[in-house]
Amino acid sequence: GQGSLFHVSYSGVTMALVHGGQPDALILGHEPTRVHMRGLPEYQQPSLEELRDVALTLAQVGNPACEVVGISVNTQHMSDMEATAYLEQVEARMGLPTVDPIRIGAGRLVDALAAL
């Protein structure tokens, strides 16, 4: 999406969508080659752990049972080998299905949602 809980230009809208939608599950979105928020070089990207913790805390305001079920990663600026290694590393670190839906498909994320 166009929003981020960490981007000062969009966080208010993103938080309203999260609270209003009261999701049962979240899929985190991440672009590892982006070091700062687009258009705001003074705002660094959060770690995936920070993103997970903040997003889940805010989502659980509306639905205490909400959980993070996967991670979608934009690896467009990585080689196939780099992308594969990165996705495997993130999945091992975070313990969640981690895919680039453009490069390899979103099936594992769909499966994680369907399992709820």
N, CA, C and O atoms as a GROMACS GRO file, in nm:
protein
  464
    1GLY      N    1   0.081  -0.119   0.000
    1GLY     CA    2   0.000   0.000   0.000
    1GLY      C    3   0.085   0.124   0.000
    1GLY      O    4   0.208   0.118  -0.008
    2GLN      N    5   0.020   0.235   0.008
    2GLN     CA    6   0.089   0.363   0.007
    2GLN      C    7   0.116   0.415   0.147
    2GLN      O    8   0.180   0.519   0.163
    3GLY      N    9   0.069   0.344   0.246
    3GLY     CA   10   0.084   0.394   0.381
    3GLY      C   11   0.187   0.317   0.460
    3GLY      O   12   0.230   0.209   0.422
    4SER      N   13   0.224   0.375   0.571
    4SER     CA   14   0.315   0.310   0.664
    4SER      C   15   0.289   0.370   0.800
    4SER      O   16   0.267   0.491   0.813
    5LEU      N   17   0.291   0.288   0.901
    5LEU     CA   18   0.277   0.338   1.037
    5LEU      C   19   0.397   0.422   1.078
    5LEU      O   20   0.391   0.493   1.178
    6PHE      N   21   0.507   0.413   1.004
    6PHE     CA   22   0.630   0.484   1.039
    6PHE      C   23   0.657   0.605   0.949
    6PHE      O   24   0.754   0.677   0.973
    7HIS      N   25   0.574   0.629   0.848
    7HIS     CA   26   0.595   0.743   0.757
    7HIS      C   27   0.504   0.856   0.803
    7HIS      O   28   0.382   0.844   0.799
    8VAL      N   29   0.564   0.967   0.846
    8VAL     CA   30   0.485   1.076   0.905
    8VAL      C   31   0.382   1.134   0.809
    8VAL      O   32   0.286   1.197   0.854
    9SER      N   33   0.399   1.116   0.680
    9SER     CA   34   0.302   1.168   0.584
    9SER      C   35   0.179   1.079   0.571
    9SER      O   36   0.075   1.126   0.524
   10TYR      N   37   0.189   0.953   0.610
   10TYR     CA   38   0.079   0.858   0.587
   10TYR      C   39   0.033   0.784   0.711
   10TYR      O   40  -0.070   0.716   0.707
   11SER      N   41   0.104   0.794   0.820
   11SER     CA   42   0.075   0.708   0.935
   11SER      C   43  -0.065   0.727   0.992
   11SER      O   44  -0.126   0.631   1.038
   12GLY      N   45  -0.116   0.849   0.989
   12GLY     CA   46  -0.251   0.872   1.042
   12GLY      C   47  -0.357   0.797   0.964
   12GLY      O   48  -0.448   0.737   1.022
   13VAL      N   49  -0.346   0.799   0.833
   13VAL     CA   50  -0.441   0.727   0.747
   13VAL      C   51  -0.424   0.577   0.766
   13VAL      O   52  -0.523   0.504   0.777
   14THR      N   53  -0.301   0.531   0.769
   14THR     CA   54  -0.274   0.388   0.786
   14THR      C   55  -0.331   0.339   0.919
   14THR      O   56  -0.393   0.233   0.925
   15MET      N   57  -0.309   0.415   1.026
   15MET     CA   58  -0.360   0.373   1.156
   15MET      C   59  -0.512   0.370   1.157
   15MET      O   60  -0.572   0.281   1.217
   16ALA      N   61  -0.576   0.467   1.092
   16ALA     CA   62  -0.723   0.467   1.084
   16ALA      C   63  -0.774   0.343   1.012
   16ALA      O   64  -0.874   0.284   1.053
   17LEU      N   65  -0.706   0.302   0.906
   17LEU     CA   66  -0.746   0.182   0.834
   17LEU      C   67  -0.728   0.057   0.920
   17LEU      O   68  -0.813  -0.032   0.920
   18VAL      N   69  -0.618   0.051   0.994
   18VAL     CA   70  -0.593  -0.064   1.081
   18VAL      C   71  -0.698  -0.069   1.193
   18VAL      O   72  -0.754  -0.175   1.220
   19HIS      N   73  -0.723   0.044   1.257
   19HIS     CA   74  -0.822   0.045   1.365
   19HIS      C   75  -0.962   0.018   1.312
   19HIS      O   76  -1.036  -0.062   1.369
   20GLY      N   77  -0.999   0.083   1.204
   20GLY     CA   78  -1.133   0.065   1.148
   20GLY      C   79  -1.157  -0.073   1.091
   20GLY      O   80  -1.267  -0.126   1.100
   21GLY      N   81  -1.053  -0.131   1.033
   21GLY     CA   82  -1.067  -0.263   0.972
   21GLY      C   83  -1.068  -0.377   1.073
   21GLY      O   84  -1.116  -0.486   1.042
   22GLN      N   85  -1.016  -0.353   1.192
   22GLN     CA   86  -1.008  -0.454   1.296
   22GLN      C   87  -0.966  -0.590   1.240
   22GLN      O   88  -1.040  -0.688   1.253
   23PRO      N   89  -0.848  -0.597   1.179
   23PRO     CA   90  -0.807  -0.720   1.111
   23PRO      C   91  -0.786  -0.838   1.206
   23PRO      O   92  -0.752  -0.822   1.323
   24ASP      N   93  -0.809  -0.957   1.151
   24ASP     CA   94  -0.777  -1.080   1.223
   24ASP      C   95  -0.629  -1.113   1.208
   24ASP      O   96  -0.571  -1.180   1.292
   25ALA      N   97  -0.569  -1.065   1.098
   25ALA     CA   98  -0.429  -1.098   1.069
   25ALA      C   99  -0.363  -0.983   0.994
   25ALA      O  100  -0.429  -0.905   0.926
   26LEU      N  101  -0.232  -0.974   1.009
   26LEU     CA  102  -0.151  -0.878   0.936
   26LEU      C  103  -0.044  -0.951   0.857
   26LEU      O  104   0.010  -1.052   0.901
   27ILE      N  105  -0.015  -0.898   0.739
   27ILE     CA  106   0.102  -0.938   0.662
   27ILE      C  107   0.189  -0.814   0.653
   27ILE      O  108   0.146  -0.712   0.600
   28LEU      N  109   0.309  -0.823   0.703
   28LEU     CA  110   0.400  -0.709   0.701
   28LEU      C  111   0.456  -0.690   0.562
   28LEU      O  112   0.484  -0.787   0.491
   29GLY      N  113   0.474  -0.564   0.521
   29GLY     CA  114   0.536  -0.531   0.394
   29GLY      C  115   0.672  -0.468   0.419
   29GLY      O  116   0.688  -0.387   0.510
   30HIS      N  117   0.771  -0.507   0.338
   30HIS     CA  118   0.909  -0.463   0.364
   30HIS      C  119   0.986  -0.452   0.233
   30HIS      O  120   0.974  -0.537   0.145
   31GLU      N  121   1.065  -0.346   0.221
   31GLU     CA  122   1.158  -0.332   0.108
   31GLU      C  123   1.299  -0.315   0.166
   31GLU      O  124   1.334  -0.206   0.211
   32PRO      N  125   1.380  -0.421   0.166
   32PRO     CA  126   1.508  -0.418   0.235
   32PRO      C  127   1.613  -0.323   0.178
   32PRO      O  128   1.707  -0.287   0.248
   33THR      N  129   1.599  -0.283   0.053
   33THR     CA  130   1.699  -0.194  -0.005
   33THR      C  131   1.669  -0.047   0.020
   33THR      O  132   1.749   0.039  -0.014
   34ARG      N  133   1.556  -0.019   0.078
   34ARG     CA  134   1.520   0.120   0.110
   34ARG      C  135   1.569   0.151   0.250
   34ARG      O  136   1.526   0.086   0.346
   35VAL      N  137   1.658   0.247   0.264
   35VAL     CA  138   1.718   0.275   0.395
   35VAL      C  139   1.642   0.381   0.474
   35VAL      O  140   1.659   0.391   0.596
   36HIS      N  141   1.560   0.460   0.406
   36HIS     CA  142   1.481   0.561   0.476
   36HIS      C  143   1.344   0.572   0.411
   36HIS      O  144   1.321   0.518   0.303
   37MET      N  145   1.256   0.642   0.479
   37MET     CA  146   1.122   0.662   0.425
   37MET      C  147   1.130   0.744   0.296
   37MET      O  148   1.206   0.841   0.287
   38ARG      N  149   1.052   0.704   0.197
   38ARG     CA  150   1.053   0.773   0.068
   38ARG      C  151   1.024   0.922   0.088
   38ARG      O  152   0.922   0.960   0.146
   39GLY      N  153   1.116   1.004   0.041
   39GLY     CA  154   1.101   1.148   0.050
   39GLY      C  155   1.140   1.208   0.184
   39GLY      O  156   1.136   1.330   0.200
   40LEU      N  157   1.178   1.126   0.278
   40LEU     CA  158   1.213   1.173   0.412
   40LEU      C  159   1.343   1.107   0.459
   40LEU      O  160   1.340   1.015   0.541
   41PRO      N  161   1.457   1.153   0.408
   41PRO     CA  162   1.583   1.087   0.441
   41PRO      C  163   1.619   1.090   0.589
   41PRO      O  164   1.703   1.011   0.633
   42GLU      N  165   1.558   1.177   0.666
   42GLU     CA  166   1.588   1.182   0.809
   42GLU      C  167   1.511   1.077   0.889
   42GLU      O  168   1.534   1.061   1.009
   43TYR      N  169   1.420   1.004   0.824
   43TYR     CA  170   1.342   0.900   0.891
   43TYR      C  171   1.388   0.763   0.841
   43TYR      O  172   1.356   0.723   0.729
   44GLN      N  173   1.461   0.692   0.924
   44GLN     CA  174   1.514   0.560   0.888
   44GLN      C  175   1.402   0.455   0.888
   44GLN      O  176   1.303   0.470   0.959
   45GLN      N  177   1.421   0.351   0.809
   45GLN     CA  178   1.327   0.239   0.809
   45GLN      C  179   1.338   0.165   0.942
   45GLN      O  180   1.448   0.149   0.995
   46PRO      N  181   1.226   0.120   0.996
   46PRO     CA  182   1.232   0.040   1.119
   46PRO      C  183   1.279  -0.102   1.087
   46PRO      O  184   1.272  -0.146   0.972
   47SER      N  185   1.325  -0.171   1.187
   47SER     CA  186   1.356  -0.312   1.168
   47SER      C  187   1.224  -0.389   1.154
   47SER      O  188   1.118  -0.338   1.189
   48LEU      N  189   1.231  -0.509   1.102
   48LEU     CA  190   1.111  -0.592   1.092
   48LEU      C  191   1.052  -0.620   1.230
   48LEU      O  192   0.930  -0.628   1.246
   49GLU      N  193   1.137  -0.636   1.329
   49GLU     CA  194   1.089  -0.660   1.465
   49GLU      C  195   1.012  -0.539   1.517
   49GLU      O  196   0.906  -0.554   1.578
   50GLU      N  197   1.065  -0.418   1.492
   50GLU     CA  198   0.994  -0.296   1.532
   50GLU      C  199   0.861  -0.285   1.459
   50GLU      O  200   0.758  -0.254   1.519
   51LEU      N  201   0.863  -0.310   1.328
   51LEU     CA  202   0.741  -0.304   1.248
   51LEU      C  203   0.637  -0.402   1.303
   51LEU      O  204   0.522  -0.365   1.324
   52ARG      N  205   0.678  -0.526   1.325
   52ARG     CA  206   0.587  -0.628   1.379
   52ARG      C  207   0.527  -0.582   1.512
   52ARG      O  208   0.406  -0.589   1.531
   53ASP      N  209   0.611  -0.537   1.603
   53ASP     CA  210   0.565  -0.502   1.737
   53ASP      C  211   0.470  -0.383   1.735
   53ASP      O  212   0.366  -0.386   1.802
   54VAL      N  213   0.503  -0.279   1.661
   54VAL     CA  214   0.417  -0.161   1.655
   54VAL      C  215   0.287  -0.192   1.582
   54VAL      O  216   0.179  -0.157   1.631
   55ALA      N  217   0.295  -0.256   1.467
   55ALA     CA  218   0.174  -0.287   1.390
   55ALA      C  219   0.080  -0.377   1.469
   55ALA      O  220  -0.041  -0.354   1.470
   56LEU      N  221   0.134  -0.476   1.535
   56LEU     CA  222   0.051  -0.568   1.611
   56LEU      C  223  -0.012  -0.499   1.732
   56LEU      O  224  -0.130  -0.520   1.761
   57THR      N  225   0.065  -0.419   1.801
   57THR     CA  226   0.011  -0.345   1.916
   57THR      C  227  -0.106  -0.257   1.873
   57THR      O  228  -0.210  -0.255   1.939
   58LEU      N  229  -0.090  -0.185   1.762
   58LEU     CA  230  -0.198  -0.097   1.715
   58LEU      C  231  -0.317  -0.176   1.663
   58LEU      O  232  -0.431  -0.137   1.687
   59ALA      N  233  -0.294  -0.285   1.594
   59ALA     CA  234  -0.404  -0.366   1.542
   59ALA      C  235  -0.482  -0.431   1.656
   59ALA      O  236  -0.604  -0.447   1.646
   60GLN      N  237  -0.414  -0.467   1.762
   60GLN     CA  238  -0.482  -0.533   1.873
   60GLN      C  239  -0.568  -0.438   1.956
   60GLN      O  240  -0.641  -0.483   2.044
   61VAL      N  241  -0.559  -0.307   1.930
   61VAL     CA  242  -0.651  -0.213   1.993
   61VAL      C  243  -0.793  -0.245   1.947
   61VAL      O  244  -0.886  -0.245   2.027
   62GLY      N  245  -0.810  -0.272   1.819
   62GLY     CA  246  -0.942  -0.303   1.763
   62GLY      C  247  -0.978  -0.450   1.767
   62GLY      O  248  -1.096  -0.484   1.774
   63ASN      N  249  -0.878  -0.537   1.763
   63ASN     CA  250  -0.902  -0.681   1.766
   63ASN      C  251  -0.788  -0.747   1.845
   63ASN      O  252  -0.683  -0.775   1.789
   64PRO      N  253  -0.810  -0.771   1.973
   64PRO     CA  254  -0.704  -0.828   2.056
   64PRO      C  255  -0.652  -0.963   2.007
   64PRO      O  256  -0.543  -1.004   2.046
   65ALA      N  257  -0.728  -1.032   1.921
   65ALA     CA  258  -0.684  -1.162   1.870
   65ALA      C  259  -0.600  -1.151   1.743
   65ALA      O  260  -0.555  -1.253   1.690
   66CYS      N  261  -0.579  -1.030   1.693
   66CYS     CA  262  -0.503  -1.012   1.568
   66CYS      C  263  -0.362  -1.069   1.584
   66CYS      O  264  -0.302  -1.061   1.690
   67GLU      N  265  -0.313  -1.128   1.475
   67GLU     CA  266  -0.178  -1.183   1.476
   67GLU      C  267  -0.108  -1.152   1.343
   67GLU      O  268  -0.174  -1.131   1.241
   68VAL      N  269   0.022  -1.150   1.345
   68VAL     CA  270   0.102  -1.136   1.224
   68VAL      C  271   0.123  -1.277   1.169
   68VAL      O  272   0.169  -1.366   1.240
   69VAL      N  273   0.088  -1.296   1.039
   69VAL     CA  274   0.094  -1.431   0.982
   69VAL      C  275   0.195  -1.446   0.868
   69VAL      O  276   0.218  -1.557   0.821
   70GLY      N  277   0.257  -1.336   0.824
   70GLY     CA  278   0.353  -1.348   0.715
   70GLY      C  279   0.419  -1.215   0.683
   70GLY      O  280   0.385  -1.110   0.737
   71ILE      N  281   0.516  -1.224   0.593
   71ILE     CA  282   0.592  -1.106   0.550
   71ILE      C  283   0.603  -1.107   0.399
   71ILE      O  284   0.643  -1.207   0.338
   72SER      N  285   0.566  -0.995   0.339
   72SER     CA  286   0.580  -0.974   0.195
   72SER      C  287   0.699  -0.881   0.172
   72SER      O  288   0.704  -0.772   0.228
   73VAL      N  289   0.794  -0.925   0.092
   73VAL     CA  290   0.917  -0.849   0.072
   73VAL      C  291   0.932  -0.811  -0.075
   73VAL      O  292   0.917  -0.895  -0.164
   74ASN      N  293   0.960  -0.684  -0.099
   74ASN     CA  294   0.987  -0.634  -0.234
   74ASN      C  295   1.137  -0.648  -0.259
   74ASN      O  296   1.218  -0.570  -0.207
   75THR      N  297   1.174  -0.748  -0.339
   75THR     CA  298   1.316  -0.775  -0.367
   75THR      C  299   1.358  -0.730  -0.507
   75THR      O  300   1.456  -0.781  -0.562
   76GLN      N  301   1.284  -0.636  -0.565
   76GLN     CA  302   1.309  -0.598  -0.704
   76GLN      C  303   1.450  -0.548  -0.731
   76GLN      O  304   1.498  -0.557  -0.844
   77HIS      N  305   1.517  -0.496  -0.631
   77HIS     CA  306   1.652  -0.443  -0.651
   77HIS      C  307   1.761  -0.544  -0.612
   77HIS      O  308   1.876  -0.506  -0.592
   78MET      N  309   1.723  -0.671  -0.600
   78MET     CA  310   1.818  -0.777  -0.564
   78MET      C  311   1.824  -0.879  -0.676
   78MET      O  312   1.729  -0.896  -0.752
   79SER      N  313   1.937  -0.944  -0.687
   79SER     CA  314   1.949  -1.056  -0.781
   79SER      C  315   1.864  -1.172  -0.728
   79SER      O  316   1.822  -1.171  -0.613
   80ASP      N  317   1.841  -1.272  -0.813
   80ASP     CA  318   1.766  -1.391  -0.768
   80ASP      C  319   1.835  -1.456  -0.649
   80ASP      O  320   1.769  -1.496  -0.553
   81MET      N  321   1.966  -1.467  -0.656
   81MET     CA  322   2.041  -1.530  -0.548
   81MET      C  323   2.032  -1.449  -0.418
   81MET      O  324   2.011  -1.505  -0.311
   82GLU      N  325   2.048  -1.318  -0.429
   82GLU     CA  326   2.037  -1.231  -0.311
   82GLU      C  327   1.897  -1.239  -0.251
   82GLU      O  328   1.881  -1.248  -0.129
   83ALA      N  329   1.797  -1.236  -0.338
   83ALA     CA  330   1.658  -1.239  -0.291
   83ALA      C  331   1.628  -1.369  -0.218
   83ALA      O  332   1.570  -1.368  -0.109
   84THR      N  333   1.668  -1.480  -0.275
   84THR     CA  334   1.643  -1.610  -0.213
   84THR      C  335   1.710  -1.618  -0.076
   84THR      O  336   1.648  -1.661   0.021
   85ALA      N  337   1.834  -1.575  -0.068
   85ALA     CA  338   1.907  -1.578   0.059
   85ALA      C  339   1.841  -1.486   0.162
   85ALA      O  340   1.828  -1.522   0.278
   86TYR      N  341   1.799  -1.367   0.118
   86TYR     CA  342   1.737  -1.272   0.210
   86TYR      C  343   1.604  -1.326   0.263
   86TYR      O  344   1.578  -1.319   0.383
   87LEU      N  345   1.521  -1.379   0.174
   87LEU     CA  346   1.392  -1.433   0.216
   87LEU      C  347   1.410  -1.547   0.316
   87LEU      O  348   1.337  -1.555   0.415
   88GLU      N  349   1.506  -1.634   0.291
   88GLU     CA  350   1.533  -1.745   0.383
   88GLU      C  351   1.581  -1.694   0.519
   88GLU      O  352   1.540  -1.745   0.623
   89GLN      N  353   1.668  -1.593   0.516
   89GLN     CA  354   1.721  -1.537   0.641
   89GLN      C  355   1.610  -1.472   0.723
   89GLN      O  356   1.602  -1.492   0.844
   90VAL      N  357   1.523  -1.395   0.657
   90VAL     CA  358   1.413  -1.329   0.728
   90VAL      C  359   1.316  -1.432   0.785
   90VAL      O  360   1.272  -1.421   0.899
   91GLU      N  361   1.284  -1.532   0.706
   91GLU     CA  362   1.192  -1.636   0.754
   91GLU      C  363   1.248  -1.708   0.876
   91GLU      O  364   1.175  -1.735   0.971
   92ALA      N  365   1.375  -1.739   0.874
   92ALA     CA  366   1.438  -1.805   0.989
   92ALA      C  367   1.438  -1.714   1.112
   92ALA      O  368   1.413  -1.758   1.223
   93ARG      N  369   1.467  -1.587   1.090
   93ARG     CA  370   1.475  -1.490   1.200
   93ARG      C  371   1.339  -1.459   1.260
   93ARG      O  372   1.325  -1.451   1.382
   94MET      N  373   1.238  -1.443   1.174
   94MET     CA  374   1.106  -1.398   1.220
   94MET      C  375   1.009  -1.513   1.247
   94MET      O  376   0.909  -1.495   1.315
   95GLY      N  377   1.038  -1.632   1.194
   95GLY     CA  378   0.950  -1.745   1.216
   95GLY      C  379   0.816  -1.733   1.146
   95GLY      O  380   0.716  -1.787   1.193
   96LEU      N  381   0.815  -1.662   1.032
   96LEU     CA  382   0.691  -1.640   0.956
   96LEU      C  383   0.716  -1.668   0.809
   96LEU      O  384   0.828  -1.648   0.761
   97PRO      N  385   0.613  -1.715   0.735
   97PRO     CA  386   0.630  -1.730   0.590
   97PRO      C  387   0.671  -1.596   0.531
   97PRO      O  388   0.609  -1.493   0.558
   98THR      N  389   0.776  -1.597   0.450
   98THR     CA  390   0.832  -1.474   0.394
   98THR      C  391   0.853  -1.494   0.246
   98THR      O  392   0.929  -1.582   0.204
   99VAL      N  393   0.785  -1.412   0.165
   99VAL     CA  394   0.791  -1.427   0.019
   99VAL      C  395   0.798  -1.291  -0.049
   99VAL      O  396   0.761  -1.189   0.009
  100ASP      N  397   0.845  -1.292  -0.172
  100ASP     CA  398   0.825  -1.180  -0.263
  100ASP      C  399   0.714  -1.226  -0.356
  100ASP      O  400   0.738  -1.310  -0.442
  101PRO      N  401   0.592  -1.173  -0.341
  101PRO     CA  402   0.479  -1.223  -0.419
  101PRO      C  403   0.494  -1.202  -0.569
  101PRO      O  404   0.434  -1.276  -0.647
  102ILE      N  405   0.571  -1.104  -0.612
  102ILE     CA  406   0.593  -1.082  -0.756
  102ILE      C  407   0.692  -1.185  -0.809
  102ILE      O  408   0.671  -1.242  -0.916
  103ARG      N  409   0.797  -1.207  -0.736
  103ARG     CA  410   0.903  -1.296  -0.782
  103ARG      C  411   0.865  -1.444  -0.769
  103ARG      O  412   0.894  -1.523  -0.859
  104ILE      N  413   0.801  -1.482  -0.657
  104ILE     CA  414   0.775  -1.625  -0.635
  104ILE      C  415   0.630  -1.659  -0.606
  104ILE      O  416   0.596  -1.776  -0.588
  105GLY      N  417   0.543  -1.560  -0.601
  105GLY     CA  418   0.401  -1.586  -0.575
  105GLY      C  419   0.365  -1.565  -0.429
  105GLY      O  420   0.451  -1.563  -0.341
  106ALA      N  421   0.235  -1.550  -0.406
  106ALA     CA  422   0.185  -1.521  -0.272
  106ALA      C  423   0.118  -1.641  -0.206
  106ALA      O  424   0.054  -1.626  -0.102
  107GLY      N  425   0.130  -1.758  -0.266
  107GLY     CA  426   0.061  -1.877  -0.216
  107GLY      C  427   0.082  -1.906  -0.070
  107GLY      O  428  -0.013  -1.942   0.000
  108ARG      N  429   0.204  -1.892  -0.022
  108ARG     CA  430   0.231  -1.921   0.120
  108ARG      C  431   0.163  -1.821   0.213
  108ARG      O  432   0.126  -1.855   0.325
  109LEU      N  433   0.148  -1.696   0.166
  109LEU     CA  434   0.076  -1.597   0.247
  109LEU      C  435  -0.073  -1.627   0.247
  109LEU      O  436  -0.139  -1.616   0.350
  110VAL      N  437  -0.126  -1.666   0.131
  110VAL     CA  438  -0.267  -1.705   0.122
  110VAL      C  439  -0.293  -1.824   0.214
  110VAL      O  440  -0.393  -1.826   0.286
  111ASP      N  441  -0.204  -1.920   0.213
  111ASP     CA  442  -0.218  -2.037   0.300
  111ASP      C  443  -0.219  -1.997   0.447
  111ASP      O  444  -0.297  -2.051   0.526
  112ALA      N  445  -0.133  -1.902   0.485
  112ALA     CA  446  -0.127  -1.856   0.624
  112ALA      C  447  -0.258  -1.789   0.664
  112ALA      O  448  -0.306  -1.807   0.776
  113LEU      N  449  -0.315  -1.711   0.574
  113LEU     CA  450  -0.444  -1.646   0.602
  113LEU      C  451  -0.557  -1.748   0.608
  113LEU      O  452  -0.644  -1.740   0.695
  114ALA      N  453  -0.556  -1.842   0.517
  114ALA     CA  454  -0.662  -1.944   0.512
  114ALA      C  455  -0.660  -2.033   0.636
  114ALA      O  456  -0.762  -2.090   0.673
  115ALA      N  457  -0.545  -2.045   0.700
  115ALA     CA  458  -0.532  -2.130   0.818
  115ALA      C  459  -0.594  -2.069   0.943
  115ALA      O  460  -0.605  -2.136   1.046
  116LEU      N  461  -0.634  -1.943   0.936
  116LEU     CA  462  -0.692  -1.878   1.055
  116LEU      C  463  -0.828  -1.936   1.089
  116LEU      O  464  -0.891  -1.893   1.186
   0.00000   0.00000   0.00000
